[in-house]
């Protein structure tokens, strides 16, 4: 079978990113360390798994390691490198621009450069920055600009200070990433952020963390705590959940789709591999699972059709 999938959740690991992360004492999200990455390795992975297009992003902890000026410089360099990769392989690669958040001013400058000059395909945001979640007013200027542009925005989990302080020593990808995403989306729902910025195409990593499973529980908040949430309704909460896009990275099983299918718009589920943090064996298991639990029509939509509506240049 020829490459056909569009992968919206796949990571580039340029040397500048790995070096900055190591200097800051930040390791990889897997205990074996940063996996090998190069454009050639990524293209080989794509061909092995029938991936026609990879829309790359930078994983957590992003581009900010404590110094605002260094973060702005690093984000600019990483986004230019992403643009060069697209220039070298225009039909195979796209990119979500990394932002120097929580420096809002620098992020606004980088949005202009990344989308207007470099012509990247969207923006990647972390679910939280230093424990401050998306939905906080701090980030409203950034979201307002992305809403004005009707941008595609990939929300990827971080590993916030609360997760790092836990007594358990399991890698963050096992549970903490999904919790970070869940907290961010919960905050975005009840602060009205999703409703306030309706033109943003929010793509939530890993099928939304635990949001599909918890969505009914969240929708009960207006009935349980009328003082704080009584101006909302259960139906309104579910509308916010349905407004999101969801990717299938490490979330391709029938166990996940049992909840996701109930809450998500079928046209807003997108394919993601999470390579290179997830190796070939995971990609194989996930694609096998998608094939087993979905009809051919739904599989085609998730693997390609739905993404083409967001990123028509790959058609």
N, C-alpha and C positions, 0 to 999 in steps of 0.2 A: 504494500500500500504506500502511495506517495505521501509526503508530508502535507498535512491539512490542518492540524490543530493550531489554534492561537493561544499561546500561553501568557496569561496576564500576571502570573505570580512566579517569577523566576529571577534570580539574583546575579548581578555582576559583582565581582570582588576585585576591583583594581588594586594595584599595589599601594597607591596613595591612601586608599581607605583602610587597608589592613595595617599599614605602618602607623597611621594616626590612631587607630584603635589600640594597637599594642603599646604605643607611647603613653596612652592614657590609662593603661592597665586594664583595658577591656578585651576580654577574649572572645572567641567565637561562641555561638549559641549551642554548639555541640562539643562534647568533652574531647573529641579527637582533634580539635583545633579547626582553623580555617581550612575548608576543603580546597582542592586544586581548582583553579579557574583560569581560563583564557578564552578569547573569542573562538579559537580553534576547538578547544574542548567543548565549549557550549554548542557550537555548530554540529559537532559529532554526536553529542547527546540528543540534540534536536532531531537529527536524521535517524537515530536509532529508535526514536519514539514518535515518529511521524508528526513532529512539530514544525509547522511551516514558518511561524513567526513567534519570536520571543520578545515580550515587552519588559525589558530589564528594569530592575529597581535596586536600590541599596537597602540592605536589611538594617535592623537595629544594631548599634545605637545611632545610626544616622551619621551626620557630618559634624555635630557639635560635641566637643569634648571639654568644654569649660571656658574657652576663649572665643568671644564673639568675632573678632577679626579673623582668627584662624579658621573658624567655622565658615565664614563667608568665602574665604579663599579656597578652602577645601571643596565646598559645594560647587563653586564655579568650575574648579578643575575637573571634578567628577562629572559634571553635566557636559562639559566640553568633550571629555573623553567618550561619554555616551553618544554625543552627537557625531563624533568621528566614526564610531563603530557603525552607526546608522548610515553614514555617508559611504562607508566601505561596503556595507551589505544592506542596501535600502529595502530590499524585499524580505529580509529575514529578521531584522531587528527594529524594535522601537524602544522607548524609554520613558519611565516616570522620573521627573526631575527630583533630585534630593534637595531638601531645604535646610538652611542654616538655623532652623528654629532651636530654641525659643526666642531668637533674635528676630522680632517681627519685622522691623525695618529692613534688615538685610534679606529676609524672606520675600518681601514685596519686590525688592530690586531683582532678586533671583527669579521670581516668577516672570517678570518682564523679559529678562535675558533668555531664560530657558524656553519660553513659549513663543516669544516674538523673534528672537535672533536665532536660537538653536533649533527652533521648530520641533521640540520634543512633544511626545504624545499626551502628556498629562503630568501630574505632580504626585509624588509619594509623600505621605505624612505618616508619622508615628502616632499610635493611639494615645500616647502620653509622652510628655517631656519633663523629666525630673519630677515625676509624680503629678504633674498638672495635665488633666485629660482634655482631649478635644471636646468642645462644648463650653469650655471656660471662655469668658469674654476676652481674655488675653489674645485668643486666636481669631477673634471676629474680623479684624481687618484683612487677614490672610484669606479667610473663607469668603468674605465679601468680594474680594478681587477674583477669586476662583469662580464664584457664582456669576459674576459679571461676564466671565469668559466661558461659562458653561463647561468647565473643565472636567475631565475624568480624573478622579483622585483615588489612588490606592491607599487604604488605611492598613498599615502593618503594625503588629504589636511591638511594644518595647518590653524591657525588663526593668520595671520601676524600682525605686529604693525599697518599697515594702516587700516586693518579691525577693529581692536580694538578701533581705534580712531574715528570711524564714529559716527555721532550723532544719528543714529538709534540704537535701543536697541534690535533688533531681534536676536535670537540665531544664531550662526554661521552656523549651518547645513542648515538653510533655503536658504541662497544665497551665503554667503561669502566663504564657503567651495568650492562651484563649481567655484567661481571666482579665488580662489587661484590655483586650479587645471588648470583652463584655462590659467592663466598667465604662470604657469610652463611649460605646454605643448607647448604653443606658443613660449616661450623662447627656449625650447629644439629643436623645429623645426628649427627656424631661426638661431640658433647658430650651427646647423648641428650636434647636440648631438645625435639624434636618428640615424642618418646615420653613425656617427663616431663609435657608439657602437652597431653594428647590431646583436650581439649575445645575448644581454640582452633581455629577454622577459618582457617588460614593461607592467604591468597590471595597467590600470588607473581606479581609483575609480569612482563610481557614473557615469558610462558611459561617462567618460571624461569631466565631468563638462558641459560647454557649447561648447566644441570643435566641436562635430558633427554639431550643428547648425551654428557655425561660420566658419566652414572649407572652404566654398566657399569664404567668405569674406577674410579669410587669404590667400587663393590662388590667390587673386587679387593683393596682395601686390607687386609682381614683375612687374605688369603692371602699378601700381599707382606710386610707388617710385622706379624708375629704378636706381637711384643713389645708394641706399642702398641695394635693393633686386634684381636688374636686372640680377645678375648672377644665379638666380633661375628661375623656370618656375612655372606656376599654377599646372601643372601635377606633378612636383616634390613635391610641398607642399602636395598635396593629397596623394602621395605615403608615405610621412612621417606619415600622419594621419592613413593610412591603415596599417602601420607597427605595430601599438599598439594593445594591448589587452584591452578589456573593461569589467568591471563587471556591474552587474545589480542592485547593492545596491541602494535602493530608486529611481530606474530609470527603472522600469519594465513596464511602461505604453506604450500604442500605441503612445502617444505624443512623447516620447523619441525615440522609435524605428523608427518613421517616418524619423528622421534624421540619427540615428545610422545605420540603414539598408543600407543607401546610401553610407556611408563612411567606414564602418568597414568590415573587412574580416569576413564572417560568422563563420569561424572556430576559431575566436579570441574573441568571446563574452562568458563570464563566469558568473555563478550564484553567487550572493552575497546577504546576508541578512542584514548586519550591526547590528546584535544583539550584545550586549544587549541594545545599545543606541536606536535601533528601536525595539519596543515590538512585541508581538505575532500578534497584530492587523495589524501591517505594513507587517509582513511576510505573513500573510494570504492574504492581499490585493495585494501584489506584485506577489505572486505565482498565484493567481486567474487571475491577469492581464496578466501574461506571458502565461498562458494556453489559455486565450481568444484570444490573438493576434498572436500566433505562431502556426504553424503546429506541429503535434506530433513529427515529425522527428527533426525539429529545436529545439523544447522544450527539447527533449532528449539530443541533442548535447550541448545546453547551460547549462542544469542542471548537466550534467555529462561527456559526451563524449569529449568535447573540453578540459576540465580540465585534463582528463586522459592523453592527449597527452603531457601536461606539467608536470604532476605528476603521472607517470605510476605506482609508488609503490602502489597506492590505487586501482589498478585494481584487 
